[in-house]
């Protein structure tokens, strides 16, 4: 029985995700495909556009056999933590043979070679890295220059493509953990990860969210039933080439699409409440950024505008968003350091599964390195204090997410999604 794991956000699920799921079976002969999926928040530092329960159902409709939640501390972190947490969870399942991911270059040997150098840090690499730093390059640029000195990199996207960067981190995490899971990749099809305009097919999740949010704004301005129906038809026509039909229907049936600015007042209150102490205790926030937040706080209007105000050459917009989200959710640097020191522990929370995947679930229950939580009432089985703290913070994060979403249920009321 071959089981392939895929790490994803599905924010929302689109044709590129469906292609990856199909390739797991068609190209790599998977018997089962398990997903490790971000919960209610993503690595860009934003809430998911629809809840994890809806996205779990989408994943099962698209061909996944089981979906497990990536704890929020990892899901909202930089590539290193994101990948390490996801690989730790896949390792903990005890039955995953391969991890499959899309990359811009589609070259697994090149990805692994770079990962090996970054993990081992040979003397020649460290020497070239220091040369770059002394020339005034930032760390990422100095690292890339050092790698290019050591190996021939055949694709210009290898060190800058967002999917390649994650792929390198997955391989680093596999190597560092001594994992038996082997990596597989396919070349990413379609638009760039950050592209905000729709393509004919394989559009980015960013461009799809933009269409959905635009439709939502127009609906707010004119609430008549006829206008809403026309808008839904217009949005559906725009997206039907990019999202499988049944999944698009599910997506368009949602009453509301979430976004970070919905939480502006909550974050503003927290920033005002804590400004006297500064914000350096939170993950990804150094002294300069903390001071900059405090200095610009009188100009706060929305989270997105504030992130734009704080952005600089050395601090990207996405990095700022992540930092502000960490403040909102209370994710501290001390917690992240502790997770790294303890080899990225995780719990195993089952979000959904297919009825015909009983053999897979039986194997996971037998081989898993941690208790499998299918209902929150099972959480008492967690004995490790770090696992308990991870879960507690996930519950809080989900409660915050649902402050502004309709038909909210707390984590203890949510059933596992079964298809």
C-alpha positions in Angstrom: 0.0 0.0 0.0 1.6 3.3 -1.2 0.6 6.4 0.7 1.6 9.9 -0.5 1.4 13.0 1.6 0.7 16.5 0.3 1.0 19.7 2.4 -1.5 22.4 1.4 -3.6 25.4 2.2 -6.4 25.1 -0.4 -7.3 28.7 0.0 -9.4 27.9 -2.0 -8.9 24.6 -3.8 -8.4 25.1 -7.5 -7.4 23.2 -10.7 -3.7 23.3 -9.7 -4.4 21.5 -6.5 -6.7 19.0 -8.3 -3.8 18.4 -10.8 -1.4 17.6 -7.9 -3.9 15.2 -6.4 -4.5 13.5 -9.7 -0.8 13.1 -10.4 -0.2 11.4 -7.0 -2.3 8.5 -8.3 -1.7 8.7 -12.1 2.1 9.4 -12.2 3.2 8.0 -8.8 0.7 5.2 -8.3 -0.6 6.2 -4.9 -3.1 4.0 -3.2 -3.9 6.7 -0.7 -3.4 10.4 -0.6 -3.3 12.2 2.8 -3.3 15.9 3.2 -1.7 18.1 5.9 -3.7 21.2 5.6 -3.5 24.6 7.3 -6.5 25.2 9.6 -8.2 28.6 9.7 -5.0 30.7 8.9 -2.4 30.6 6.2 1.3 31.2 5.8 0.7 34.6 4.1 -0.5 35.7 7.5 -4.2 35.9 6.7 -7.4 33.9 7.7 -8.5 31.4 5.1 -11.2 32.7 2.8 -13.6 29.9 4.0 -13.3 27.7 7.1 -11.2 24.6 7.4 -14.3 22.4 7.5 -15.4 23.7 4.0 -11.9 23.3 2.6 -11.7 19.8 4.1 -14.8 18.9 2.2 -13.4 20.4 -1.0 -10.2 18.3 -0.5 -12.2 15.1 -0.2 -14.3 15.9 -3.2 -11.1 16.5 -5.2 -9.7 13.1 -4.4 -7.9 13.2 -1.0 -8.5 10.2 1.3 -7.9 11.9 4.7 -7.1 15.5 5.8 -5.1 16.4 9.0 -4.7 19.9 10.4 -1.4 21.6 10.5 -1.2 23.5 13.9 -1.6 27.2 13.6 1.9 27.9 15.0 3.4 26.2 11.9 0.7 27.2 9.5 1.4 30.9 10.0 5.2 30.6 10.2 8.1 31.2 7.8 9.0 28.4 5.3 11.4 26.6 7.7 8.8 26.2 10.5 5.9 25.6 8.1 7.8 22.8 6.3 9.3 21.3 9.5 5.9 21.2 11.3 4.3 19.6 8.3 7.0 17.0 7.8 6.8 16.2 11.6 3.1 15.5 11.2 3.6 13.3 8.2 6.3 11.4 10.1 4.0 11.0 13.0 1.4 9.3 10.9 3.8 6.4 10.5 2.5 5.2 7.2 3.4 7.9 4.6 5.9 6.7 1.9 6.4 9.9 0.0 5.7 13.7 0.2 4.6 15.2 -3.1 4.9 18.9 -3.9 4.8 21.2 -6.9 7.9 23.3 -7.8 8.7 25.8 -10.4 11.7 23.9 -11.7 10.3 20.3 -11.4 13.8 19.0 -10.5 13.9 17.0 -7.3 17.6 16.3 -7.6 18.5 20.0 -7.7 16.1 20.7 -4.8 17.7 17.9 -2.7 21.2 19.0 -3.5 20.5 22.6 -2.3 18.8 21.3 0.8 21.8 19.1 1.6 24.2 22.1 1.4 22.0 24.3 3.5 21.7 21.6 6.2 25.4 20.5 6.2 26.9 24.0 5.7 30.2 22.9 4.3 33.2 25.2 4.8 33.2 26.5 1.2 29.5 27.5 1.5 30.1 29.3 4.8 33.1 31.1 3.3 31.1 32.3 0.3 28.2 33.3 2.5 30.4 35.5 4.6 31.8 37.1 1.4 28.3 38.1 0.4 27.3 39.5 3.8 30.5 41.6 3.9 29.5 43.0 0.4 26.3 44.3 2.0 23.9 41.6 0.7 21.0 40.6 2.9 21.1 37.1 4.2 18.9 35.6 1.6 20.8 37.2 -1.3 24.2 36.2 0.2 22.9 32.6 0.7 21.8 32.4 -3.0 25.1 33.8 -4.2 27.0 31.2 -2.2 24.9 28.4 -3.5 25.5 29.5 -7.1 29.2 29.4 -6.4 29.0 25.8 -5.2 26.7 24.2 -7.7 25.4 24.8 -11.2 21.7 25.8 -10.8 19.9 25.1 -14.1 16.8 27.0 -13.6 16.5 30.8 -12.8 13.5 30.2 -10.6 15.1 27.6 -8.3 16.1 30.0 -5.5 13.3 32.5 -5.8 10.2 30.5 -6.7 7.9 30.3 -3.7 7.1 26.6 -4.3 10.8 25.8 -4.8 11.7 27.5 -1.5 9.1 25.4 0.3 10.3 22.3 -1.5 13.8 22.9 -0.4 12.6 23.3 3.2 10.6 20.1 3.0 13.7 18.2 1.9 15.8 19.9 4.7 13.2 18.8 7.2 13.2 15.2 5.9 17.0 15.1 6.1 17.1 16.7 9.6 14.5 14.4 11.0 16.0 11.2 9.5 12.7 10.6 7.9 12.0 7.5 5.8 9.6 9.6 3.6 11.1 10.3 0.2 10.3 13.5 -1.7 8.6 13.7 -5.1 7.9 16.7 -7.2 6.1 17.8 -10.4 6.5 21.0 -12.3 4.0 23.6 -11.2 1.5 24.5 -13.9 0.0 27.8 -14.6 0.2 31.2 -12.9 2.7 32.3 -10.4 1.8 31.9 -6.7 1.4 35.7 -6.3 -0.3 36.4 -9.7 -3.5 38.4 -9.1 -5.0 38.2 -12.5 -7.0 35.2 -13.7 -5.5 32.9 -16.4 -7.5 30.7 -18.8 -6.6 27.7 -16.6 -4.5 27.0 -13.5 -5.0 30.4 -12.0 -3.4 31.2 -8.7 -5.3 31.1 -5.4 -4.5 34.9 -5.0 -6.3 35.7 -8.3 -9.3 33.6 -7.3 -9.6 35.2 -3.9 -9.5 38.6 -5.6 -12.5 37.7 -7.8 -14.5 36.3 -4.8 -13.7 39.4 -2.6 -14.7 41.7 -5.5 -18.0 39.9 -5.9 -18.6 40.2 -2.1 -18.0 43.9 -2.1 -20.4 44.4 -5.0 -23.0 42.4 -3.2 -22.7 44.6 -0.1 -23.5 47.7 -2.2 -26.6 46.2 -3.8 -28.4 43.6 -1.7 -31.4 42.9 -4.1 -31.9 39.2 -4.9 -31.7 39.8 -8.7 -28.3 41.6 -8.3 -27.0 38.9 -6.1 -28.0 36.2 -8.5 -26.4 38.1 -11.4 -23.2 38.6 -9.4 -23.0 34.9 -8.5 -23.5 34.0 -12.2 -20.7 36.5 -13.1 -18.3 35.1 -10.5 -19.1 31.5 -11.5 -18.4 32.3 -15.2 -15.1 33.9 -14.2 -13.9 30.9 -12.2 -15.4 27.8 -13.9 -12.2 27.2 -15.9 -10.1 27.3 -12.7 -12.1 25.3 -10.1 -13.8 21.9 -10.5 -17.5 22.4 -11.0 -18.8 20.7 -7.8 -16.2 22.5 -5.7 -17.0 25.9 -7.2 -20.7 25.3 -6.4 -19.7 24.6 -2.7 -17.5 27.7 -2.6 -20.1 30.0 -4.1 -22.7 28.6 -1.6 -20.9 30.1 1.4 -22.5 33.1 3.0 -19.3 35.0 3.6 -15.6 35.1 2.6 -13.1 36.0 5.3 -10.1 38.3 5.1 -7.6 39.8 7.4 -9.1 43.3 7.5 -12.2 41.9 9.2 -10.1 41.7 12.3 -8.7 45.3 12.2 -10.5 46.5 15.2 -9.5 43.5 17.3 -5.8 43.9 16.4 -6.0 47.7 16.8 -7.3 47.2 20.4 -4.5 44.7 21.1 -1.8 47.0 19.8 -3.1 49.9 21.8 -3.3 47.8 24.9 0.2 46.4 24.7 2.2 49.3 23.2 3.8 50.3 26.4 5.5 46.9 26.7 6.4 46.6 23.0 5.9 43.6 20.8 9.3 41.8 20.7 7.9 38.8 22.6 5.8 37.8 19.5 7.1 35.6 16.8 9.0 37.2 13.9 9.1 40.7 15.6 12.5 42.2 16.3 13.1 45.5 18.2 13.1 47.7 15.0 9.8 46.4 13.9 8.3 46.7 17.3 9.4 50.3 17.5 8.1 51.0 14.0 4.6 49.5 15.0 4.5 51.8 18.0 5.6 54.9 16.1 3.0 54.4 13.4 0.1 53.3 15.6 -1.7 56.7 15.4 -2.0 56.1 11.6 -3.7 52.7 12.0 -6.8 52.3 9.9 -6.9 48.7 8.7 -4.5 45.8 9.0 -3.7 45.8 5.2 -3.0 49.5 5.2 -0.9 49.3 8.3 1.1 46.4 6.8 1.7 48.6 3.7 2.8 51.4 5.9 5.3 49.2 7.8 6.7 47.5 4.7 10.3 48.3 3.7 13.1 46.9 1.5 14.1 44.4 4.3 10.6 43.6 5.5 8.1 42.3 2.9 4.4 42.9 3.1 3.8 39.2 3.7 6.3 39.1 6.6 4.6 42.1 8.2 1.2 40.4 7.8 2.5 37.3 9.5 3.9 39.3 12.3 0.7 41.2 12.9 -1.3 38.0 12.8 1.1 36.6 15.5 0.2 39.5 17.7 -3.5 39.0 17.1 -3.4 35.3 17.9 -0.8 35.5 20.7 1.9 33.4 19.1 5.2 34.1 20.8 8.8 33.7 19.7 9.4 31.7 22.9 6.9 29.2 21.7 8.4 28.9 18.3 11.9 28.5 19.7 10.7 25.8 22.1 9.0 23.9 19.2 12.3 24.0 17.2 14.3 22.9 20.2 12.0 19.9 20.6 12.1 18.9 17.0 8.8 20.4 15.9 6.3 18.3 17.9 2.7 18.1 16.7 -0.5 16.4 17.5 -2.6 14.5 14.9 -6.0 16.0 14.4 -8.2 14.4 11.8 -10.4 16.9 10.0 -12.1 14.6 7.5 -11.9 11.3 5.6 -13.6 9.2 2.9 -15.7 6.3 4.0 -13.8 3.9 1.8 -10.4 4.8 3.4 -11.0 2.7 6.5 -7.9 0.6 5.8 -5.7 3.8 5.8 -7.2 5.0 9.0 -6.8 1.7 10.7 -3.1 1.7 9.7 -2.6 5.2 11.0 -4.2 4.4 14.4 -1.9 1.4 14.6 1.3 3.1 13.6 0.9 6.8 14.6 3.5 8.2 17.0 0.9 10.4 18.7 -2.8 10.1 19.6 -5.2 10.7 16.7 -7.8 13.3 17.6 -11.0 12.9 15.6 -13.2 14.6 18.2 -12.0 17.3 20.5 -13.2 15.2 23.4 -10.3 12.9 22.5 -7.8 15.6 23.4 -7.5 14.4 27.0 -5.4 11.6 25.5 -2.6 14.0 24.8 0.0 13.7 27.5 2.8 15.8 26.1 2.6 19.4 27.5 3.8 20.9 24.2 1.2 19.0 22.3 -1.4 20.3 24.7 -0.3 23.9 24.3 -0.3 23.6 20.5 -3.9 22.3 20.6 -5.0 25.0 23.1 -3.7 27.8 20.9 -5.4 26.2 17.8 -8.7 26.2 19.7 -8.2 29.9 20.6 -7.2 30.8 17.0 -10.3 29.1 15.6 -12.5 30.9 18.1 -11.0 34.2 17.0 -11.5 33.2 13.3 -15.2 32.5 13.9 -15.9 35.8 15.7 -16.9 37.3 12.4 -18.0 34.2 10.4 -21.6 33.1 10.2 -22.9 29.8 11.7 -19.9 29.6 14.0 -19.3 26.5 16.1 -16.6 26.1 18.7 -14.0 23.4 18.2 -15.8 21.0 20.6 -19.0 21.1 18.5 -17.4 20.5 15.1 -17.8 17.0 13.7 -15.3 15.3 11.5 -16.1 15.7 7.8 -17.0 12.4 6.2 -17.6 11.9 2.5 
